[in-house]
């Protein structure tokens, strides 16, 4: 899609980024631009450019550098948008001709594509069904993307799928000798083009429901980013600023932790179907405060002990010597920003050492704080939190079987214990609003 000149310019731009480990690779950028182009709503250039270079690359030190960066990226974005409006924006890989060494490039493309979808998650997981976009097909497509980005997310879906089904889909795999995870990965890759097309169709259907002023368009893509001129050292910054100094090999100073927002996906391990919450928290949040956020967002009652596992270390509250047999670091002295280098690919939070509720936490992205927006904030979630003291994941499954079976001898007892209105599939917009009110009350104290 891009000319050889554009490709060279992009590769040079990415190679000179001040924080390479936070900067997208070329293949990631191509997937990101594809996802950005199919998104039906306008996304400000200063927001998506920050996503490409990471938050530690924010602020302008030279106006000509900023204009050069903005011009190149806007040109690329406009190319993708033009292809979309011509109906010529297609999944760029021929899977049947894909060489083994090209799979990593494809996976990088998927990572970038998923990053673009993450800029506006409400588009891809709408509260109501959109005409022309079947919910089940959309859910499956998102599962394909997430499964390639984070295989653990897809495993519950395949746990009940017999080996014979995979063997029929991939006759060249021997289920007695092959790796099941390899088969699942192949299945996800094989369905990736259809998943991308389904997401494109959903975006088209969604765009038809939006007023023209809110739709993304080729004309908007041609509008250059409005970067402010660099301010003198004594001046106070005004508005949003993107800082990229490509002429300086030194990494710029870190953005204040409270200005960096971490978007976390908190998933209860072992839950089938998945139970998860998506929250945004400031980088300055301490682990003991994050514990409170998780309790509020999941729906736990904080009756029991807890612990974080981040990298090779454990973090938790200060306990008696009689209980604290494993050395732990004091959670109130560590912030997410301080531990940032140890958070990938995931870190863990365990609540109630008896029931052993283990949560996997992934930093989906970082973004600048929005003026006037309260943090922490719960953005989205799926399914109800299990009741306290139900006996862990295994006990919860047994509880649900009993609770939902009027013929079970313990049905009445379970109904009395948990209440008559427990619905494992329920997690509504109203509940999210109530949780956010609780978070604001707790953190404004």
C-alpha angles and dihedrals in degrees: 000000000000124000119246089252092054091048092052092048091050094048090049091049093051094044091058096050111131094229106036095178090061095043124093119248119236092262092047089050091053091053090044092052091048091052092044091051095052093047104108098212129068115262116193114248093232089059099050094040090057088053090058097052102029129241096281087065095063126127132048122252098172126031096209091053091050092049091049092050093045093047094053096046094044090051091053092046090050090052091055092045092051090052089050093051091048089052088243101115105113137163101279102218132081101213096193090059096040115127120219093248089054093060091082089053090051092049090050088052089053091050090054092044091053090049089057092049088050091062089072107018092165089068093059097038101039122183091230134037116263118220109252094021113088110213095221093054091047092049091050092049092052089049090054092052094044091045092057092045095042112014093192089067091060098044097083090056091056099039092091095039110108119236088239091067092055090043090055092048093047109029092176090065118084106214090204092058107019127088111257091213089053089052092050091049089051090049091052092047092049091053095042097095091052091046092052091047090050090052090049090051090048090051090052091050091047092050090056089062095052129087112252092247092064099044121103112243143177090251091057090049090057092055108101119233111266100235114180119231116261111273123229115256093258095051124094114238116251124206127339117336129190113208117204119152105182092172093062120073092199118093112247121247115283119263111249108273093237090057093055115080121203117209107210130192109205112196126185105229118234095018113137114220094028123264113202147149131208114211136172117217134172118257088237092066114118122224093250088055091046087054088059091049092052092048092052096043098045096041100243120148099222092240095137145045123276142192140192125221112201117170108314096339139081123220128192148125121307107269138183116277088242091065104027098076093150115059111247133185117240106262096207091066097056128075128196090245091054090051096040095118091057100047099083135123087009144314130211141233121195121196125190107012089214098055089028100214101190118192125197112213122198125186099227094185145324123238140173118271115260115233112253095008114126118233138237096043134169110230104179144338144179130227133352125293113251116252118267117266094012092135105264126279094321092048091048092055090050090047092053092050090052096040093053098044113080089189094059114108091230095044095107092046092052091047090052093046098048099027127250098271104058110134116182091201095051123106109136137189088249091057090051090052091049092050091050090052088053092049092051091048092049098045096041092060 
